[in-house]
Amino acid sequence: MQMPHSRATTTTCRTGPTRLPRGLATAVAAALIVHLATSGLILNQGQAIWPGAAIFLLATGLVVEGMRRHYPHDRVGACNGVTLMRLALATALLAPLAAGAAAGWVVGAVAGVALALDGVDGFLARRSGLVSQFGGRFDMEVDAALALVLALHAVAAGPLGPAVLALGLMRYAFVAAGAIWPWIRAPLPPSLARKTVCVVQLATLIVLQLPPLPQDGATVLARLAALALTWSFGRDLLWLWRHR
């Protein structure tokens, strides 16, 4: 919902759904190192790194199982390695929350790197011929997780209210609605507008981490981004309802 299915395809290159792609163990190990280095050294959170590390390992376990069942290619590729790195950075940002040190310049910088890498994975997938529906979904869920973590930072750092929470929770509300109404789970067509709103959402959440931003300005930014996100989800819901 957050991103267009830029890496989605039905191409199948691997026989059977039980084998893991080559290079996955190396990619996971590298992402774990990035996660620990970011939370422990760059964010300097000491023992507070372990809750985020546990969540990273749990999320990675889900990724590995998803690759085993749904990934059609026989190698993991740099594209999925980059998405794993983005997951590592997003979950590393849980360490400051666990330590009671929300938001700030370093949090914004780490999130900025994660956002800058968004799109790199899709480019690498297309260039290497490793496009897949799994890769598109993986990329989208990392975007959603990063948005949620940044929204929690913004709430913990100041009284910005429901607009900020909407920026982090709307994707998960959409998924929950799909559990009640199956027509919501149908695939959506690619959309440049959806991609643009996702970038606006994440960029706004990153700006909200920066200390010099006045509270009034932060509130206006959060509300405008929430309105854009509401429009995007509403537009997609209307399309799904018409094509149910």
C-alpha positions as CSV (number, residue, x, y, z in Angstrom):
1,M,0.0,0.0,0.0
2,Q,2.8,2.3,0.8
3,M,4.8,1.7,-2.4
4,P,4.0,0.7,-6.0
5,H,4.8,-2.9,-6.9
6,S,7.9,-1.8,-8.8
7,R,9.6,-5.1,-8.1
8,A,6.6,-7.4,-8.6
9,T,6.4,-10.0,-11.3
10,T,5.3,-13.6,-11.7
11,T,8.7,-14.8,-13.1
12,T,9.8,-18.2,-11.6
13,C,13.4,-19.3,-11.9
14,R,13.8,-21.7,-8.9
15,T,12.5,-25.2,-8.7
16,G,10.5,-26.0,-5.6
17,P,9.6,-23.7,-2.7
18,T,11.8,-25.3,-0.1
19,R,15.3,-24.2,-1.0
20,L,16.8,-21.0,0.2
21,P,18.5,-18.7,-2.3
22,R,22.3,-18.5,-2.5
23,G,23.9,-15.8,-0.5
24,L,21.0,-15.4,2.0
25,A,23.1,-16.3,5.1
26,T,25.8,-13.8,4.1
27,A,23.3,-11.0,3.5
28,V,21.6,-11.7,6.9
29,A,24.9,-11.7,8.7
30,A,26.0,-8.4,7.1
31,A,22.6,-6.8,8.0
32,L,23.0,-8.0,11.6
33,I,26.4,-6.4,11.8
34,V,25.0,-3.2,10.4
35,H,22.2,-3.3,12.9
36,L,24.4,-3.8,15.9
37,A,27.0,-1.3,14.7
38,T,24.3,1.3,14.1
39,S,22.5,0.8,17.4
40,G,25.6,0.2,19.6
41,L,28.2,2.6,18.0
42,I,26.4,5.3,16.0
43,L,23.4,5.6,18.3
44,N,25.5,4.7,21.3
45,Q,22.8,3.0,23.3
46,G,24.8,0.2,25.1
47,Q,22.5,-2.5,26.6
48,A,19.4,-0.9,25.1
49,I,20.4,-2.4,21.7
50,W,19.0,-5.9,22.6
51,P,15.3,-5.3,22.3
52,G,15.8,-3.9,18.8
53,A,18.2,-6.8,17.9
54,A,15.6,-9.3,19.0
55,I,13.0,-7.7,16.8
56,F,15.4,-7.6,13.9
57,L,16.1,-11.3,14.3
58,L,12.4,-12.1,14.5
59,A,11.7,-10.0,11.4
60,T,14.6,-11.6,9.6
61,G,13.3,-15.0,10.4
62,L,10.0,-14.1,8.8
63,V,11.9,-12.8,5.7
64,V,13.9,-16.1,5.5
65,E,10.7,-18.2,5.7
66,G,9.0,-15.9,3.2
67,M,11.9,-16.4,0.8
68,R,11.8,-20.1,1.3
69,R,8.1,-20.2,0.4
70,H,7.7,-17.5,-2.2
71,Y,10.9,-16.1,-3.6
72,P,11.3,-17.4,-7.2
73,H,15.0,-16.9,-7.8
74,D,18.0,-19.1,-6.9
75,R,20.2,-16.2,-5.5
76,V,19.4,-13.4,-3.0
77,G,21.1,-10.7,-5.0
78,A,22.2,-7.2,-3.9
79,C,18.6,-5.9,-4.2
80,N,17.4,-8.0,-1.2
81,G,20.6,-7.4,0.6
82,V,19.9,-3.6,0.4
83,T,16.4,-4.2,1.7
84,L,17.8,-6.2,4.6
85,M,20.2,-3.3,5.4
86,R,17.2,-0.9,5.4
87,L,15.4,-3.3,7.8
88,A,18.6,-3.3,10.0
89,L,18.6,0.5,10.1
90,A,14.9,0.7,10.9
91,T,15.1,-1.7,13.8
92,A,18.3,-0.1,15.1
93,L,16.2,3.0,15.7
94,L,14.3,1.1,18.4
95,A,17.4,1.3,20.7
96,P,17.0,5.0,21.5
97,L,13.4,4.4,22.3
98,A,14.3,1.6,24.7
99,A,16.8,3.9,26.3
100,G,14.4,6.8,26.6
101,A,16.3,9.0,24.1
102,A,13.8,9.7,21.4
103,A,14.4,11.6,18.2
104,G,17.3,13.9,17.5
105,W,19.9,14.5,14.8
106,V,21.4,11.1,14.8
107,V,18.0,9.3,14.6
108,G,17.1,11.6,11.7
109,A,20.4,10.9,9.9
110,V,20.1,7.1,10.2
111,A,16.5,7.3,9.0
112,G,17.7,9.5,6.1
113,V,20.1,6.8,5.0
114,A,17.4,4.2,5.1
115,L,15.1,6.5,3.0
116,A,18.0,7.2,0.5
117,L,18.4,3.5,0.0
118,D,14.7,3.2,-0.9
119,G,14.5,2.7,-4.6
120,V,18.1,1.4,-4.8
121,D,16.8,-2.2,-4.1
122,G,14.3,-1.9,-6.9
123,F,16.9,-0.6,-9.3
124,L,19.2,-3.4,-8.5
125,A,16.5,-6.0,-8.8
126,R,15.6,-4.8,-12.3
127,R,19.2,-4.5,-13.4
128,S,20.1,-8.0,-12.1
129,G,16.9,-9.7,-13.3
130,L,15.8,-10.6,-9.7
131,V,12.4,-8.8,-9.8
132,S,9.8,-10.6,-7.7
133,Q,6.5,-10.1,-5.9
134,F,8.2,-11.1,-2.7
135,G,10.9,-8.3,-3.2
136,G,8.2,-5.7,-3.8
137,R,6.3,-6.8,-0.6
138,F,9.5,-6.9,1.4
139,D,10.4,-3.4,0.4
140,M,6.9,-2.1,1.2
141,E,6.9,-3.7,4.7
142,V,10.3,-2.2,5.5
143,D,8.9,1.2,4.6
144,A,5.9,0.7,6.9
145,A,8.2,-0.5,9.7
146,L,10.4,2.6,9.4
147,A,7.4,4.9,9.4
148,L,6.1,3.3,12.6
149,V,9.4,3.5,14.4
150,L,9.8,7.2,13.4
151,A,6.2,8.0,14.4
152,L,6.9,6.5,17.9
153,H,10.0,8.6,18.1
154,A,8.1,11.8,17.2
155,V,5.4,11.0,19.8
156,A,7.9,10.2,22.5
157,A,9.8,13.5,21.8
158,G,6.9,15.9,21.9
159,P,3.1,16.2,22.1
160,L,2.3,16.1,18.3
161,G,-0.8,13.9,18.9
162,P,-2.8,11.6,16.6
163,A,-1.6,13.0,13.3
164,V,1.9,11.5,13.9
165,L,0.5,8.2,15.0
166,A,-1.6,8.0,11.8
167,L,1.6,8.3,9.8
168,G,2.9,5.2,11.4
169,L,-0.2,3.1,12.0
170,M,-2.3,3.7,8.9
171,R,-0.6,0.9,6.9
172,Y,-1.3,-1.6,9.7
173,A,-4.9,-0.5,10.0
174,F,-5.2,-1.2,6.3
175,V,-3.8,-4.7,6.8
176,A,-6.2,-5.3,9.7
177,A,-9.1,-4.2,7.6
178,G,-8.1,-6.7,5.0
179,A,-8.5,-9.5,7.6
180,I,-12.2,-8.4,7.9
181,W,-13.0,-7.6,4.3
182,P,-11.0,-9.9,1.9
183,W,-11.5,-7.6,-1.1
184,I,-9.1,-5.2,0.5
185,R,-6.3,-7.8,0.1
186,A,-6.5,-7.7,-3.7
187,P,-3.4,-6.5,-5.6
188,L,-3.3,-2.8,-6.5
189,P,-2.0,-1.4,-9.8
190,P,1.3,0.5,-9.7
191,S,0.8,4.2,-8.8
192,L,3.2,7.1,-9.0
193,A,0.9,9.0,-6.6
194,R,1.2,6.3,-4.0
195,K,5.0,6.2,-4.3
196,T,5.1,10.0,-3.9
197,V,2.9,10.0,-0.8
198,C,5.1,7.3,0.7
199,V,8.2,9.5,0.2
200,V,6.4,12.5,1.6
201,Q,5.3,10.5,4.6
202,L,8.9,9.2,5.4
203,A,10.5,12.5,4.7
204,T,8.1,14.3,7.0
205,L,8.7,11.8,9.8
206,I,12.5,12.3,9.4
207,V,12.1,16.1,9.6
208,L,10.0,15.7,12.7
209,Q,13.1,14.1,14.4
210,L,15.1,17.3,14.1
211,P,15.4,19.4,17.3
212,P,15.3,23.0,15.7
213,L,11.8,22.4,14.2
214,P,9.2,24.6,16.1
215,Q,6.3,22.7,17.6
216,D,3.7,24.6,15.5
217,G,5.6,23.9,12.3
218,A,5.9,20.2,13.3
219,T,2.2,20.0,14.0
220,V,1.3,21.5,10.6
221,L,3.8,19.2,8.7
222,A,2.4,16.1,10.5
223,R,-1.2,17.0,9.7
224,L,-0.5,17.8,6.1
225,A,1.4,14.5,5.6
226,A,-1.4,12.6,7.4
227,L,-4.0,14.2,5.1
228,A,-1.9,13.1,2.1
229,L,-1.6,9.6,3.4
230,T,-5.4,9.4,4.2
231,W,-6.1,10.6,0.6
232,S,-3.8,7.9,-0.8
233,F,-5.3,5.1,1.3
234,G,-8.8,6.3,0.6
235,R,-8.1,6.4,-3.2
236,D,-6.8,2.8,-3.1
237,L,-9.7,1.6,-1.0
238,L,-12.2,3.1,-3.5
239,W,-10.4,1.4,-6.3
240,L,-10.5,-1.9,-4.5
241,W,-14.1,-1.5,-3.6
242,R,-15.0,-0.8,-7.3
243,H,-13.1,-3.8,-8.5
244,R,-14.1,-6.2,-5.7
